[in-house]
């Protein structure tokens, strides 16, 4: 991640992040994005890796040597939001409505989703939502948290994923990183 928390590159560590320095292999297509930074935040796609901040010391081809600065809050990975648009559907569980409701996503994180929906939803309603951008489409339970101000003609809702399995969270996390990395150095 860059200093503003935006994913900028994918890399591989050949040792754990508990060492005082890390040697990271940066994917060739992401090199230019990373080279413009002096410090980075590393967030693993797996739960077994910590989130950490480091200072870039030097480059050697596609490898970068990074000095460990500090460990970061584990919630960083869960709260990382990726602006992404995809059409999908909501299916009611506790709502007073029936049938499916079309939505358009606004952003996605491991903790929840923001989406546009032209039909009214109530705070606290529980529904199921199809997330088609993961390796396999997921049908996930969400709780509607709030209705936000919207620049579009339809309301923007925020929802929290509920009862996520570890595998589902991992699939969402991987999708969030991969979606951002399809737009390197985008700044969005």
C-alpha positions as CSV (number, residue, x, y, z in Angstrom):
1,X,0.0,0.0,0.0
2,X,1.1,3.6,-0.5
3,X,1.1,6.2,2.3
4,X,-2.6,6.9,1.7
5,X,-3.6,3.2,2.0
6,X,-4.1,2.5,-1.7
7,X,-2.8,-0.8,-3.0
8,X,0.0,-0.2,-5.6
9,X,1.7,-3.5,-6.1
10,X,1.8,-7.2,-5.5
11,X,5.0,-8.7,-4.1
12,X,6.3,-11.9,-2.6
13,X,8.3,-12.2,0.5
14,X,10.9,-15.0,0.7
15,X,11.0,-14.8,4.5
16,X,8.6,-13.8,7.3
17,X,7.9,-10.1,8.2
18,X,9.4,-10.7,11.7
19,X,12.9,-10.0,10.4
20,X,14.4,-6.5,10.7
21,X,14.7,-6.3,6.9
22,X,12.6,-7.9,4.2
23,X,13.6,-8.8,0.7
24,X,10.5,-8.5,-1.5
25,X,10.1,-9.7,-5.1
26,X,7.9,-7.2,-6.9
27,X,5.8,-8.3,-9.9
28,X,7.4,-6.7,-13.0
29,X,4.2,-4.9,-14.1
30,X,4.1,-3.2,-10.6
31,X,7.8,-2.1,-10.5
32,X,7.2,1.5,-11.7
33,X,4.4,2.1,-9.2
34,X,6.6,1.0,-6.2
35,X,9.7,2.8,-7.3
36,X,8.0,6.1,-6.7
37,X,7.7,5.5,-3.0
38,X,10.1,5.7,-0.1
39,X,8.0,3.8,2.4
40,X,5.3,1.1,1.9
41,X,2.7,-0.8,4.0
42,X,2.6,-4.5,3.5
43,X,-0.7,-6.3,3.9
44,X,-0.7,-10.0,3.4
45,X,-3.5,-11.8,1.6
46,X,-3.4,-14.5,4.2
47,X,-4.4,-14.2,7.9
48,X,-1.1,-15.7,9.0
49,X,0.8,-12.6,7.9
50,X,0.8,-9.3,9.8
51,X,0.3,-5.9,8.4
52,X,3.5,-3.8,8.6
53,X,5.1,-0.6,7.5
54,X,8.6,-0.4,6.1
55,X,11.2,2.0,4.6
56,X,12.6,1.1,1.1
57,X,16.4,0.8,1.4
58,X,17.5,-0.2,-2.1
59,X,16.5,-1.9,-5.3
60,X,18.1,-4.9,-7.1
61,X,16.3,-5.7,-10.3
62,X,12.8,-6.8,-9.3
63,X,13.8,-7.2,-5.7
64,X,13.5,-4.5,-3.1
65,X,15.1,-4.4,0.4
66,X,12.8,-2.9,3.0
67,X,13.6,-2.0,6.6
68,X,10.9,-2.9,9.1
69,X,9.5,0.3,10.8
70,X,6.4,-0.9,12.7
71,X,3.6,-3.4,12.9
72,X,0.2,-2.1,11.8
73,X,-3.2,-2.7,13.1
74,X,-4.6,-6.1,11.9
75,X,-7.9,-4.3,11.0
76,X,-6.1,-2.5,8.1
77,X,-6.6,-5.6,5.9
78,X,-10.3,-5.8,6.8
79,X,-11.0,-2.1,6.2
80,X,-9.2,-1.8,2.9
81,X,-11.8,-0.6,0.5
82,X,-11.6,-0.9,-3.3
83,X,-13.7,1.2,-5.6
84,X,-15.3,-1.3,-7.9
85,X,-18.4,-1.4,-10.0
86,X,-20.3,-4.6,-10.8
87,X,-24.0,-5.3,-11.2
88,X,-25.5,-7.8,-8.7
89,X,-28.7,-8.6,-6.8
90,X,-30.0,-8.5,-3.2
91,X,-32.3,-11.3,-1.9
92,X,-34.3,-10.5,1.3
93,X,-33.9,-12.4,4.5
94,X,-35.6,-10.1,7.0
95,X,-36.9,-7.3,4.7
96,X,-40.6,-6.7,4.0
97,X,-39.9,-7.0,0.3
98,X,-39.9,-10.0,-1.9
99,X,-38.0,-11.1,-4.9
100,X,-34.6,-9.8,-5.9
101,X,-33.4,-6.2,-6.1
102,X,-30.8,-5.1,-8.6
103,X,-27.8,-3.2,-7.2
104,X,-24.6,-1.6,-8.6
105,X,-21.6,-1.8,-6.3
106,X,-19.7,1.3,-5.3
107,X,-16.8,-0.2,-3.3
108,X,-15.9,-3.5,-1.6
109,X,-13.9,-4.4,1.5
110,X,-13.4,-7.5,3.5
111,X,-15.8,-6.1,6.0
112,X,-18.6,-4.9,3.8
113,X,-19.9,-3.3,0.6
114,X,-21.3,0.0,-0.5
115,X,-23.8,-0.2,-3.3
116,X,-26.5,1.7,-5.2
117,X,-30.1,0.4,-5.0
118,X,-33.1,2.2,-6.6
119,X,-35.5,0.5,-4.2
120,X,-35.7,1.6,-0.6
121,X,-33.9,-0.5,2.1
122,X,-34.2,-0.1,5.9
123,X,-31.3,0.1,8.3
124,X,-30.9,-3.3,10.1
125,X,-32.4,-5.3,7.3
126,X,-30.6,-8.5,6.5
127,X,-30.3,-9.7,2.9
128,X,-28.1,-12.0,0.8
129,X,-25.9,-10.4,-1.9
130,X,-24.1,-12.0,-4.8
131,X,-20.4,-10.9,-5.1
132,X,-19.4,-11.9,-8.7
133,X,-15.8,-10.6,-8.6
134,X,-14.2,-13.3,-6.5
135,X,-12.6,-16.4,-7.9
136,X,-16.0,-18.1,-7.6
137,X,-19.2,-16.0,-7.2
138,X,-20.2,-15.8,-3.5
139,X,-23.7,-15.5,-2.0
140,X,-23.1,-13.5,1.3
141,X,-25.3,-12.3,4.1
142,X,-25.2,-8.5,4.7
143,X,-26.8,-6.2,7.2
144,X,-27.8,-2.8,5.9
145,X,-26.0,-0.2,8.0
146,X,-27.1,3.2,6.5
147,X,-28.1,5.2,3.5
148,X,-25.5,7.7,2.4
149,X,-25.6,10.8,0.4
150,X,-25.2,9.9,-3.3
151,X,-24.0,11.7,-6.4
152,X,-26.1,9.4,-8.4
153,X,-29.9,9.5,-8.9
154,X,-30.3,6.4,-6.7
155,X,-29.4,6.0,-3.0
156,X,-26.0,4.7,-1.9
157,X,-26.2,2.1,0.9
158,X,-23.5,0.7,3.2
159,X,-23.7,-2.9,4.4
160,X,-21.6,-5.1,6.6
161,X,-20.9,-8.7,5.8
162,X,-22.2,-11.1,8.5
163,X,-21.3,-14.7,9.3
164,X,-18.4,-14.7,6.8
165,X,-16.4,-18.0,6.7
166,X,-12.7,-17.6,6.7
167,X,-12.5,-18.9,3.1
168,X,-15.0,-16.3,2.0
169,X,-13.2,-13.5,3.6
170,X,-9.9,-14.7,2.0
171,X,-11.6,-14.7,-1.4
172,X,-12.9,-11.2,-0.9
173,X,-9.5,-9.9,0.2
174,X,-7.8,-11.5,-2.8
175,X,-10.4,-9.9,-5.1
176,X,-10.0,-6.5,-3.5
177,X,-6.2,-6.6,-4.0
178,X,-6.4,-8.0,-7.5
179,X,-9.0,-5.4,-8.6
180,X,-6.8,-2.5,-7.4
181,X,-3.7,-4.0,-9.0
182,X,-5.4,-4.1,-12.4
183,X,-5.2,-0.3,-12.2
184,X,-1.6,0.3,-11.0
185,X,-0.7,3.9,-10.0
186,X,-4.3,4.9,-10.6
187,X,-4.5,6.9,-7.4
188,X,-8.1,6.0,-7.0
